[in-house]
Amino acid sequence: MWIDRLTQTRLTTLPASIDAGRYQWDEKTGNHERLNQHSDINPGALLLSDGSDRYQLLGSSGSFTKPVIDNPERITLFQNAILTLGETLAKQQSTDQPLLSPLLPAAVIDAELDLLPVEKTLQIVLEKGHLHEIAHHPRLDIRYVEETTDVARAKRLAKGALVHLASHSECWQRQTLSGVVPKKVKARFSEDDYQIYENRVFVRLVDKLNQHLNSRIRTVEQLQQTLDDALGFEENSRVIDYRVSQKICALWGQTFDAAATLKALELLANTLQALNDMLKNITSLRQSGLYLMIPRHVQVGATLHRTNILNHDTHYRHLAILWDQLNRLQQTNQLTPAQRFTQQQTLANHYSRYAGLVVQHALEGNTQIQPIASKCSEKMSNTTAAVFDYEWAGQTLRLQQQGFDWQFGLITDTSKMNPPLLEFTPWFGLNPIPDLNKPQPANRIILWPSINSISNEQAEAQQPGWFALSPMDLYCVERLGWLIDKTLNEQLTRQYANPIEKIPRQAAKVIQSIQLNPTTPTTMELTGTPPQLHLLEAPSQQDADDLKKALDDGNAVSQSNQLQQQIQAITALAHCPVCAKQSRLIHQPPAGFRIECQSCGTTRYLEQAGKELKSHFRDKENSETPDAGFTIRGRWTNDVGNIYKK
């Protein structure tokens, strides 16, 4: 039995064409599957690609959807970043350590700063002119060809020319008494042969160097773009919201500070210049001289035959050195199907951990959410799963890992999670967003790399419920922070003025006395029989203590806890999301409120229309740029109006 992770449906048979990493072998099945007769798929494991286009299982077969990637170097950088971050997270045993930065690791950047050994060797060889000398003055062989031709063209007769002439009268000019005057004879010609083994090695080496240099240039340019984007936050501080700039610069600062970033950019610029110079030389070698004399279909095996010329010639011996260095570099990336499948499993596991890391950063970016350090992991279903608890608005939030997925929600007094507010499914897929054929639950979020392009114009991708997640995206934390803040704000809005039922008689008298107080007439409301309490505004500390004591005396422990939680929820609602100062919530009948921050002027209000709640937000600080989107405001990008079902 297979589970479609994107739609959470169970399948007995797989489609003919599938996306790698989308389907998971059900843990309840018990037995295992086998991929292409070389690797077992254990219960709970993913069906990932082993580098081939097709998959062959024990009972079915099909093909993998091949990703269309214009820039394969982006995939390599992305995978290297995920591997580096995943290995670092696996080594962090102590939960007291600060969270690792989810942006591009320094180790990945450092690996590309300088020229590789083969590139340093090539640079020296090009400077000394060895390759150009071979291209314009190559070694060659003499090839002898026998051909029947006119007598005037013949300089040397071929072996057996007289016998050939005697048996072919059509080659006679005329016959005389003394013999035959020939018109054509079988002659021997000599030609220069450029297709010797060493020259074929030269041409194919030039092709391999051209491919390698183009790939390296694209990789370095991608890194340059990432570093330039990071520096752009400081340069564009007047345009980008200072809160976004500070958050992203702080995360980037864990990898590189401003001075180190400038130094890295300088080194990358020098490396890129050297690579472009070498590519220019290689391109010129491919457009003239020896390269044009060797057909493209002539190939050379991966292992060179060490001829005397390749070993001892002043120029040709450098071909063998470059060939071997380039082969060693490429062989490190050449894996067997079983090894590639194992590598993909590792990447999928690391990507799941990385998703959890980004969600943790997004949670801690909310000033109202405080981590509970004493609870970081627990035993679940006989396996150790990552569990992180947070205190928020008098309630406990929990982020927990379920296999490859993450669940985020509120937990009850029995430490069990309510239906999750959000469910994150990290999909390590390199394909575009597939058509799921049916709408997904609003709380299901699919995280995927979005290798081809990541747009920062809005937090979500083109399809609702899809969020790009990559270490090369500087807005990765802001994206999920925007989603979490929006979800929690909606949760608080829905909970506003929820009734606290079965209020004891003595507590009801305390509430009535509070209502009669002219300074606090709209703080709370008592309705119905038996009495129900609706908390409309935050009561004074004295009123809250008196009411809580009355509830405790009436053995209404549950109602007392609900009261305390609602007071904290109203306090959280009154917390200004712009300047983080505390405001005052003012009730507006019948079931709405208005909050205006005295510090920054941000206004929020809620109104009820039938069974719908309409929430409005106006950020005075950014009112001059009402069209400013996610790129400028990050997680503080609030919709002008949201509608919730009551």
C-alpha positions as CSV (number, residue, x, y, z in Angstrom):
1,M,0.0,0.0,0.0
2,W,1.3,3.4,-1.0
3,I,0.5,6.8,0.4
4,D,0.4,9.9,-1.8
5,R,2.0,12.4,0.5
6,L,0.7,15.4,-1.4
7,T,-3.0,14.4,-1.2
8,Q,-2.8,12.0,1.8
9,T,-4.6,9.2,-0.1
10,R,-3.8,5.5,-0.2
11,L,-3.1,3.7,-3.4
12,T,-2.8,0.0,-4.1
13,T,-1.1,0.6,-7.5
14,L,1.0,3.5,-8.6
15,P,0.4,5.6,-11.8
16,A,2.4,4.9,-14.9
17,S,4.3,8.1,-14.4
18,I,5.2,9.4,-11.0
19,D,7.1,12.2,-9.3
20,A,10.1,11.0,-7.2
21,G,9.6,11.4,-3.4
22,R,5.8,11.8,-3.7
23,Y,4.8,8.3,-2.7
24,Q,5.6,6.6,0.7
25,W,5.5,2.9,1.4
26,D,2.8,2.5,4.2
27,E,4.3,1.6,7.6
28,K,1.2,-0.6,8.3
29,T,2.0,-2.9,5.3
30,G,4.7,-4.7,7.3
31,N,6.7,-6.1,4.3
32,H,9.1,-4.2,2.0
33,E,9.2,-3.3,-1.7
34,R,12.3,-3.5,-3.9
35,L,13.4,-0.9,-6.5
36,N,14.9,-2.0,-9.8
37,Q,16.3,-5.2,-8.2
38,H,19.0,-3.4,-6.2
39,S,17.5,-1.5,-3.2
40,D,14.8,-2.3,-0.6
41,I,12.1,0.2,0.3
42,N,11.3,-0.4,3.9
43,P,7.9,0.6,5.6
44,G,7.8,4.3,5.9
45,A,10.4,5.0,3.2
46,L,9.9,7.0,0.1
47,L,10.0,5.9,-3.5
48,L,12.9,8.0,-4.9
49,S,14.8,8.0,-8.1
50,D,18.0,6.0,-8.5
51,G,19.1,8.1,-11.5
52,S,17.2,5.9,-14.1
53,D,14.1,7.0,-15.9
54,R,12.0,3.9,-14.9
55,Y,11.1,2.1,-11.7
56,Q,10.6,-1.6,-11.4
57,L,8.9,-2.8,-8.2
58,L,7.9,-6.3,-7.1
59,G,4.4,-6.0,-8.6
60,S,4.4,-3.0,-10.9
61,S,6.5,-0.8,-13.1
62,G,6.5,2.7,-14.6
63,S,8.5,5.8,-15.2
64,F,9.7,8.8,-13.2
65,T,8.7,12.3,-14.3
66,K,11.9,13.8,-15.5
67,P,12.4,17.3,-14.1
68,V,13.0,20.1,-16.6
69,I,15.8,22.2,-15.2
70,D,17.4,25.0,-17.2
71,N,20.3,25.3,-14.7
72,P,21.5,21.9,-13.3
73,E,24.1,23.8,-11.2
74,R,21.3,25.2,-9.0
75,I,20.3,21.6,-8.2
76,T,23.9,20.7,-7.2
77,L,24.2,23.8,-5.0
78,F,20.8,23.1,-3.4
79,Q,21.7,19.5,-2.7
80,N,25.1,20.4,-1.2
81,A,23.5,23.0,1.0
82,I,20.8,20.5,2.3
83,L,23.5,17.8,2.9
84,T,25.7,20.3,4.8
85,L,22.8,21.6,6.9
86,G,21.4,18.1,7.5
87,E,24.7,16.7,8.7
88,T,25.2,19.7,11.0
89,L,21.7,19.3,12.5
90,A,22.3,15.6,13.1
91,K,25.5,16.4,15.1
92,Q,23.7,18.9,17.3
93,Q,22.8,16.6,20.2
94,S,22.2,19.4,22.8
95,T,19.0,21.4,22.5
96,D,20.5,24.3,24.4
97,Q,22.5,25.3,21.3
98,P,21.2,28.3,19.3
99,L,19.2,27.4,16.1
100,L,21.4,26.9,13.0
101,S,21.0,29.5,10.3
102,P,18.7,28.0,7.5
103,L,20.5,30.1,4.8
104,L,23.2,28.9,2.5
105,P,26.0,27.4,4.6
106,A,29.5,29.0,4.6
107,A,31.0,25.5,3.7
108,V,29.2,25.4,0.4
109,I,30.3,28.9,-0.5
110,D,33.9,28.3,0.6
111,A,34.1,25.2,-1.6
112,E,33.5,27.3,-4.7
113,L,35.6,30.4,-3.8
114,D,38.9,29.3,-5.3
115,L,39.9,27.5,-8.5
116,L,39.8,23.7,-8.4
117,P,43.0,21.7,-8.8
118,V,42.2,20.9,-12.5
119,E,41.5,24.5,-13.1
120,K,44.8,25.7,-11.6
121,T,46.6,23.1,-13.8
122,L,44.7,24.2,-16.9
123,Q,45.5,27.9,-16.2
124,I,49.3,27.1,-16.1
125,V,49.1,24.9,-19.2
126,L,47.2,27.7,-21.1
127,E,49.7,30.4,-20.0
128,K,52.6,28.3,-21.3
129,G,50.8,27.7,-24.6
130,H,51.0,23.9,-24.6
131,L,47.4,23.5,-25.9
132,H,47.7,26.2,-28.5
133,E,51.0,24.6,-29.8
134,I,49.2,21.2,-30.2
135,A,46.3,22.9,-31.9
136,H,48.4,24.7,-34.5
137,H,51.4,22.3,-34.8
138,P,50.1,18.9,-34.0
139,R,51.9,15.6,-34.4
140,L,50.6,13.6,-37.4
141,D,51.1,10.3,-39.2
142,I,51.6,9.5,-42.9
143,R,48.8,7.4,-44.5
144,Y,49.5,5.8,-47.8
145,V,46.7,5.4,-50.3
146,E,46.7,3.4,-53.6
147,E,44.6,4.9,-56.4
148,T,44.2,4.5,-60.1
149,T,44.9,7.9,-61.6
150,D,46.1,9.7,-64.7
151,V,49.7,9.2,-65.6
152,A,50.4,12.9,-65.2
153,R,49.4,12.8,-61.5
154,A,51.3,9.7,-60.6
155,K,54.6,10.3,-58.8
156,R,55.2,6.8,-57.4
157,L,53.8,3.5,-58.7
158,A,52.0,1.2,-56.3
159,K,53.1,-2.3,-55.8
160,G,51.6,-4.5,-58.5
161,A,51.0,-1.5,-60.8
162,L,52.3,-3.4,-63.9
163,V,50.1,-6.4,-63.3
164,H,47.1,-4.1,-62.8
165,L,47.9,-2.3,-66.1
166,A,48.3,-5.6,-68.0
167,S,44.9,-6.8,-66.8
168,H,43.0,-3.5,-67.4
169,S,43.0,-2.5,-71.1
170,E,40.7,0.4,-70.3
171,C,43.8,2.0,-68.7
172,W,45.8,1.9,-72.0
173,Q,46.3,5.0,-74.1
174,R,47.4,2.9,-77.1
175,Q,49.3,-0.2,-78.0
176,T,52.6,-0.2,-80.0
177,L,54.9,-2.9,-81.3
178,S,57.2,-2.3,-78.4
179,G,54.5,-2.3,-75.7
180,V,51.6,-0.4,-74.1
181,V,51.4,3.4,-73.6
182,P,49.4,3.8,-70.4
183,K,46.6,6.3,-69.9
184,K,46.1,5.5,-66.2
185,V,48.2,3.7,-63.7
186,K,47.8,2.4,-60.1
187,A,49.8,5.0,-58.1
188,R,50.7,5.4,-54.4
189,F,49.9,8.7,-52.6
190,S,50.8,9.8,-49.1
191,E,48.5,11.9,-46.9
192,D,48.8,13.6,-43.6
193,D,46.8,11.7,-40.9
194,Y,45.7,14.0,-38.0
195,Q,43.5,11.4,-36.4
196,I,46.1,9.8,-34.3
197,Y,45.2,8.7,-30.8
198,E,46.9,11.6,-29.1
199,N,45.1,14.1,-31.3
200,R,41.7,12.5,-30.5
201,V,42.6,12.8,-26.8
202,F,43.3,16.5,-27.3
203,V,40.0,17.2,-29.0
204,R,37.8,15.3,-26.6
205,L,39.7,16.9,-23.6
206,V,38.9,20.3,-25.1
207,D,35.2,19.3,-25.2
208,K,35.2,18.1,-21.6
209,L,37.0,21.2,-20.4
210,N,34.5,23.4,-22.2
211,Q,31.6,21.6,-20.5
212,H,33.3,21.8,-17.1
213,L,34.1,25.5,-17.3
214,N,30.6,26.4,-18.4
215,S,29.2,24.5,-15.4
216,R,31.6,26.1,-13.0
217,I,30.8,29.6,-14.3
218,R,27.1,29.1,-13.8
219,T,27.7,27.8,-10.2
220,V,29.9,30.8,-9.3
221,E,27.4,33.2,-10.9
222,Q,24.6,31.7,-8.8
223,L,26.7,32.1,-5.6
224,Q,27.4,35.7,-6.6
225,Q,23.7,36.4,-7.0
226,T,23.0,35.0,-3.6
227,L,25.7,37.1,-1.9
228,D,24.6,40.2,-3.8
229,D,21.0,39.7,-2.6
230,A,22.3,39.4,1.0
231,L,24.3,42.7,0.7
232,G,21.3,44.3,-1.0
233,F,19.4,44.4,2.3
234,E,21.9,46.8,3.8
235,E,22.0,48.9,0.6
236,N,18.2,49.0,0.2
237,S,17.5,49.5,3.9
238,R,15.4,52.6,3.0
239,V,13.2,50.5,0.7
240,I,12.9,47.2,2.6
241,D,11.1,47.2,6.0
242,Y,13.7,47.5,8.7
243,R,12.3,44.5,10.5
244,V,12.7,42.3,7.5
245,S,16.2,43.7,6.9
246,Q,17.2,43.1,10.5
247,K,15.8,39.5,10.6
248,I,17.4,38.4,7.3
249,C,20.7,40.1,8.0
250,A,20.8,38.4,11.4
251,L,20.3,35.0,9.9
252,W,22.9,35.7,7.2
253,G,25.3,37.0,9.8
254,Q,25.4,33.5,11.3
255,T,27.0,32.4,8.0
256,F,28.9,35.5,6.9
257,D,29.1,39.0,8.2
258,A,29.3,42.0,5.9
259,A,33.1,42.0,5.7
260,A,33.2,38.3,5.0
261,T,30.5,38.6,2.4
262,L,32.5,41.4,0.6
263,K,35.6,39.2,0.8
264,A,33.8,36.2,-0.6
265,L,32.4,38.3,-3.4
266,E,35.9,39.6,-4.3
267,L,37.2,36.0,-4.4
268,L,34.3,34.8,-6.5
269,A,34.8,37.7,-8.9
270,N,38.5,36.8,-9.3
271,T,37.6,33.1,-9.8
272,L,34.9,34.0,-12.3
273,Q,37.3,36.2,-14.2
274,A,39.9,33.4,-14.3
275,L,37.2,30.9,-15.5
276,N,36.0,33.2,-18.2
277,D,39.5,33.7,-19.5
278,M,40.1,30.0,-19.6
279,L,36.8,29.4,-21.3
280,K,37.7,32.1,-23.9
281,N,40.9,30.2,-24.7
282,I,39.1,26.8,-24.9
283,T,36.5,28.3,-27.2
284,S,39.2,29.6,-29.5
285,L,40.8,26.1,-29.6
286,R,37.4,24.7,-30.7
287,Q,37.0,27.1,-33.6
288,S,40.3,26.6,-35.4
289,G,43.3,24.3,-35.9
290,L,43.4,20.7,-35.0
291,Y,39.9,20.6,-33.5
292,L,38.3,21.1,-36.9
293,M,40.2,18.2,-38.4
294,I,38.9,15.5,-36.0
295,P,35.2,14.4,-36.5
296,R,32.9,14.8,-33.5
297,H,31.9,11.2,-33.6
298,V,35.4,10.0,-32.8
299,Q,35.5,9.3,-29.1
300,V,38.1,8.2,-26.5
301,G,37.6,5.8,-23.6
302,A,37.6,7.1,-20.1
303,T,41.0,5.4,-19.3
304,L,43.9,6.7,-21.4
305,H,46.4,4.5,-23.1
306,R,49.7,5.9,-22.0
307,T,51.6,6.2,-25.3
308,N,55.1,7.4,-25.6
309,I,53.9,10.7,-26.9
310,L,51.5,11.2,-24.0
311,N,54.2,10.3,-21.6
312,H,57.2,12.2,-22.9
313,D,56.3,14.8,-25.5
314,T,56.9,18.4,-24.2
315,H,53.3,19.5,-25.0
316,Y,51.2,16.3,-25.2
317,R,52.2,15.0,-21.7
318,H,50.0,17.8,-20.2
319,L,47.0,16.2,-21.8
320,A,47.2,13.1,-19.7
321,I,47.6,15.2,-16.5
322,L,44.5,17.3,-17.3
323,W,42.5,14.2,-18.4
324,D,43.2,12.3,-15.1
325,Q,42.4,15.3,-12.9
326,L,39.2,16.0,-14.7
327,N,38.2,12.3,-14.5
328,R,38.9,12.1,-10.8
329,L,36.7,15.2,-10.3
330,Q,33.8,13.7,-12.3
331,Q,34.1,10.3,-10.8
332,T,33.2,11.7,-7.4
333,N,29.8,12.5,-8.7
334,Q,29.3,9.2,-10.6
335,L,27.3,6.8,-8.4
336,T,25.8,3.4,-8.9
337,P,22.0,3.3,-8.9
338,A,22.0,1.8,-5.4
339,Q,24.3,4.5,-4.2
340,R,22.2,7.3,-5.8
341,F,19.0,5.9,-4.3
342,T,20.7,5.9,-0.8
343,Q,21.9,9.5,-1.5
344,Q,18.3,10.6,-2.4
345,Q,17.0,9.0,0.8
346,T,19.6,10.9,2.8
347,L,18.6,14.2,1.1
348,A,14.9,13.6,1.7
349,N,15.6,13.0,5.4
350,H,17.8,16.1,5.6
351,Y,15.2,18.2,3.8
352,S,12.6,17.1,6.3
353,R,14.9,18.2,9.2
354,Y,15.6,21.4,7.3
355,A,11.9,22.2,7.1
356,G,11.5,21.7,10.8
357,L,14.5,24.1,11.4
358,V,12.8,26.9,9.2
359,V,9.5,26.4,11.1
360,Q,11.3,26.8,14.4
361,H,12.9,30.0,13.2
362,A,9.6,31.3,12.0
363,L,8.0,30.6,15.4
364,E,10.8,32.2,17.4
365,G,10.5,35.3,15.1
366,N,7.1,36.0,16.7
367,T,7.7,38.0,19.9
368,Q,4.6,36.5,21.6
369,I,5.8,32.9,21.2
370,Q,8.3,31.7,23.8
371,P,10.0,28.3,23.6
372,I,9.6,25.8,26.5
373,A,13.2,24.6,26.9
374,S,12.3,21.7,29.2
375,K,10.4,19.8,26.4
376,C,12.2,19.2,23.1
377,S,11.6,15.5,22.3
378,E,9.5,12.6,23.4
379,K,8.9,9.0,22.7
380,M,6.0,8.5,20.2
381,S,4.9,5.1,18.8
382,N,8.1,3.4,20.0
383,T,10.2,5.9,18.0
384,T,11.9,9.1,19.0
385,A,10.3,12.0,17.3
386,A,11.3,15.7,17.4
387,V,8.8,17.6,19.6
388,F,9.1,21.4,20.4
389,D,6.7,23.1,22.7
390,Y,6.0,26.9,22.9
391,E,4.0,29.1,25.2
392,W,1.6,31.5,23.4
393,A,-1.4,33.5,24.6
394,G,-1.9,31.3,27.7
395,Q,-1.8,28.2,25.6
396,T,0.8,25.7,24.6
397,L,1.8,25.3,20.9
398,R,3.5,22.1,19.7
399,L,5.6,21.5,16.7
400,Q,6.1,17.7,16.2
401,Q,7.6,15.5,13.5
402,Q,5.5,12.7,12.1
403,G,7.7,10.7,9.7
404,F,8.8,13.2,7.0
405,D,6.0,15.6,7.9
406,W,5.6,18.2,10.6
407,Q,2.4,19.1,12.6
408,F,1.8,22.4,14.3
409,G,-1.1,23.0,16.7
410,L,-2.4,23.5,20.2
411,I,-2.2,20.8,22.8
412,T,-4.7,20.0,25.6
413,D,-4.2,19.6,29.3
414,T,-3.5,15.9,28.6
415,S,-0.5,16.9,26.3
416,K,-2.3,15.6,23.3
417,M,-2.5,17.8,20.2
418,N,-5.8,19.1,19.0
419,P,-6.5,18.9,15.2
420,P,-3.4,20.6,13.8
421,L,-3.5,24.2,12.8
422,L,-1.0,23.5,10.1
423,E,0.5,20.4,8.6
424,F,3.7,20.8,6.7
425,T,4.7,18.2,4.0
426,P,8.3,18.7,2.9
427,W,8.5,17.3,-0.7
428,F,12.0,16.9,-2.0
429,G,10.8,17.2,-5.6
430,L,12.6,19.0,-8.4
431,N,9.5,19.1,-10.7
432,P,7.0,21.9,-11.1
433,I,3.8,21.9,-9.0
434,P,1.8,18.9,-10.1
435,D,-2.0,18.9,-10.7
436,L,-3.5,17.3,-7.6
437,N,-7.0,17.0,-9.2
438,K,-8.8,17.9,-6.0
439,P,-8.7,20.8,-3.5
440,Q,-6.5,20.3,-0.5
441,P,-7.4,21.1,3.2
442,A,-6.6,24.8,4.0
443,N,-4.2,23.7,6.8
444,R,-2.1,21.4,4.6
445,I,1.1,23.2,3.4
446,I,3.4,21.6,0.9
447,L,7.0,22.8,1.1
448,W,9.2,22.2,-2.0
449,P,12.5,23.5,-3.4
450,S,11.1,25.4,-6.4
451,I,14.5,25.1,-8.1
452,N,13.7,27.0,-11.3
453,S,12.6,30.2,-9.7
454,I,11.5,31.6,-6.4
455,S,9.3,34.8,-6.5
456,N,9.3,37.1,-3.5
457,E,6.3,39.1,-4.7
458,Q,4.1,37.0,-2.4
459,A,4.6,34.5,0.3
460,E,2.7,31.6,-1.3
461,A,3.5,30.1,-4.7
462,Q,1.1,30.4,-7.7
463,Q,-1.0,27.6,-6.2
464,P,-2.5,28.0,-2.7
465,G,-0.9,25.8,-0.1
466,W,2.5,25.6,-1.8
467,F,5.4,27.4,-0.3
468,A,9.0,27.5,-1.7
469,L,11.6,26.3,0.8
470,S,15.3,26.5,-0.1
471,P,18.6,27.6,1.6
472,M,19.2,29.9,-1.3
473,D,16.0,31.8,-0.6
474,L,16.7,34.6,1.8
475,Y,13.0,34.9,2.5
476,C,12.5,31.3,3.6
477,V,11.8,32.1,7.3
478,E,9.7,35.2,6.4
479,R,7.5,33.1,4.2
480,L,6.6,30.6,6.9
481,G,6.5,33.4,9.5
482,W,3.8,35.2,7.5
483,L,1.8,32.0,7.4
484,I,2.2,31.2,11.1
485,D,1.3,34.7,12.2
486,K,-1.7,34.8,10.0
487,T,-2.9,31.4,11.3
488,L,-2.4,32.3,14.9
489,N,-4.1,35.7,14.5
490,E,-7.1,33.9,12.9
491,Q,-7.1,31.5,15.9
492,L,-7.3,34.3,18.4
493,T,-9.9,36.1,16.3
494,R,-12.1,33.0,16.3
495,Q,-11.7,32.5,20.0
496,Y,-12.7,36.1,20.9
497,A,-15.7,36.3,23.2
498,N,-16.3,32.5,23.2
499,P,-18.7,31.7,26.0
500,I,-17.5,30.2,29.3
501,E,-20.4,28.0,30.3
502,K,-21.9,26.9,33.6
503,I,-20.9,29.9,35.7
504,P,-21.6,29.2,39.4
505,R,-24.1,31.5,41.2
506,Q,-21.5,33.3,43.4
507,A,-19.3,33.9,40.4
508,A,-22.3,35.3,38.5
509,K,-22.8,37.8,41.3
510,V,-19.2,39.0,41.0
511,I,-19.7,39.4,37.2
512,Q,-22.9,41.5,37.8
513,S,-21.1,43.7,40.3
514,I,-18.3,44.3,37.7
515,Q,-20.9,45.2,35.1
516,L,-22.5,47.7,37.5
517,N,-19.1,49.4,37.9
518,P,-19.3,52.6,35.6
519,T,-15.6,52.3,34.8
520,T,-15.8,48.7,33.5
521,P,-19.3,48.2,32.1
522,T,-18.3,46.5,28.8
523,T,-15.5,44.3,30.1
524,M,-17.7,41.2,30.3
525,E,-21.2,40.0,29.6
526,L,-23.4,37.4,31.3
527,T,-26.1,35.7,29.2
528,G,-28.4,32.7,29.2
529,T,-29.5,30.1,31.7
530,P,-27.4,28.5,33.1
531,P,-25.2,31.7,33.0
532,Q,-22.5,32.0,30.3
533,L,-19.7,34.5,30.5
534,H,-18.4,36.4,27.5
535,L,-15.1,38.2,28.1
536,L,-15.2,41.3,25.9
537,E,-12.2,43.3,27.1
538,A,-9.3,42.6,29.4
539,P,-10.5,43.2,33.0
540,S,-8.5,44.9,35.7
541,Q,-6.2,42.8,37.7
542,Q,-8.5,43.2,40.8
543,D,-11.6,42.2,38.9
544,A,-9.8,39.2,37.4
545,D,-8.6,38.0,40.8
546,D,-12.1,38.4,42.4
547,L,-13.8,36.5,39.6
548,K,-11.1,33.8,39.6
549,K,-11.4,33.3,43.4
550,A,-15.2,33.1,43.0
551,L,-14.8,30.4,40.3
552,D,-12.3,28.4,42.4
553,D,-14.6,28.6,45.5
554,G,-17.4,27.3,43.4
555,N,-15.3,24.4,42.3
556,A,-15.4,25.6,38.7
557,V,-11.7,24.9,38.0
558,S,-12.3,24.4,34.3
559,Q,-14.1,27.8,34.0
560,S,-11.3,29.4,36.0
561,N,-8.7,28.1,33.6
562,Q,-10.8,29.2,30.6
563,L,-11.1,32.7,32.1
564,Q,-7.3,32.9,32.6
565,Q,-6.7,31.7,29.0
566,Q,-9.1,34.2,27.5
567,I,-7.5,37.1,29.4
568,Q,-4.2,36.1,28.0
569,A,-5.7,35.7,24.5
570,I,-7.1,39.2,24.6
571,T,-3.7,40.5,25.8
572,A,-2.1,38.7,22.8
573,L,-4.7,40.3,20.5
574,A,-3.9,43.7,21.8
575,H,-0.2,43.2,21.2
576,C,0.7,45.4,18.2
577,P,2.2,43.3,15.4
578,V,4.1,46.4,14.0
579,C,5.9,47.9,16.9
580,A,5.4,45.1,19.5
581,K,3.9,47.5,22.0
582,Q,0.8,46.7,24.1
583,S,-2.4,48.4,23.0
584,R,-6.0,48.4,24.3
585,L,-8.8,46.3,22.9
586,I,-12.1,48.1,22.9
587,H,-15.3,46.0,22.4
588,Q,-17.7,47.1,19.7
589,P,-21.2,45.5,19.8
590,P,-22.4,43.0,18.9
591,A,-19.3,40.8,18.6
592,G,-16.5,43.0,17.4
593,F,-13.6,45.0,18.6
594,R,-11.2,47.8,17.8
595,I,-7.5,48.1,18.6
596,E,-5.5,51.2,17.9
597,C,-1.8,51.3,18.9
598,Q,-0.9,54.5,20.6
599,S,2.7,54.1,19.7
600,C,2.7,53.6,15.9
601,G,-1.0,54.2,15.0
602,T,-1.7,50.8,13.6
603,T,-5.4,50.0,13.6
604,R,-7.2,46.7,13.7
605,Y,-10.9,46.0,14.1
606,L,-13.3,43.0,13.8
607,E,-16.9,43.1,12.8
608,Q,-19.4,40.3,12.6
609,A,-21.7,39.8,9.6
610,G,-24.0,36.9,10.1
611,K,-21.8,33.8,10.5
612,E,-18.8,35.6,9.1
613,L,-16.1,37.5,10.9
614,K,-14.4,40.3,9.0
615,S,-11.0,41.3,10.2
616,H,-9.4,44.6,9.0
617,F,-5.8,45.8,9.3
618,R,-4.2,49.2,8.6
619,D,-0.5,49.8,9.1
620,K,-0.1,53.5,9.5
621,E,3.7,53.3,9.1
622,N,3.4,51.8,5.6
623,S,0.3,53.6,4.5
624,E,2.3,55.7,2.1
625,T,3.1,52.5,0.2
626,P,-0.1,50.5,0.2
627,D,1.0,48.3,-2.7
628,A,4.2,47.2,-0.9
629,G,4.3,43.5,-1.0
630,F,6.0,40.6,0.6
631,T,9.5,41.6,-0.7
632,I,9.4,44.8,1.3
633,R,7.3,43.8,4.4
634,G,8.0,40.1,4.8
635,R,5.9,38.4,7.5
636,W,4.4,41.8,8.3
637,T,2.5,41.8,5.0
638,N,-1.0,41.8,6.2
639,D,-4.1,41.6,4.1
640,V,-6.4,44.6,4.2
641,G,-9.3,42.4,5.0
642,N,-9.8,38.7,6.0
643,I,-13.0,36.8,6.3
644,Y,-13.4,33.9,8.7
645,K,-16.2,31.5,9.4
646,K,-17.5,31.9,13.0
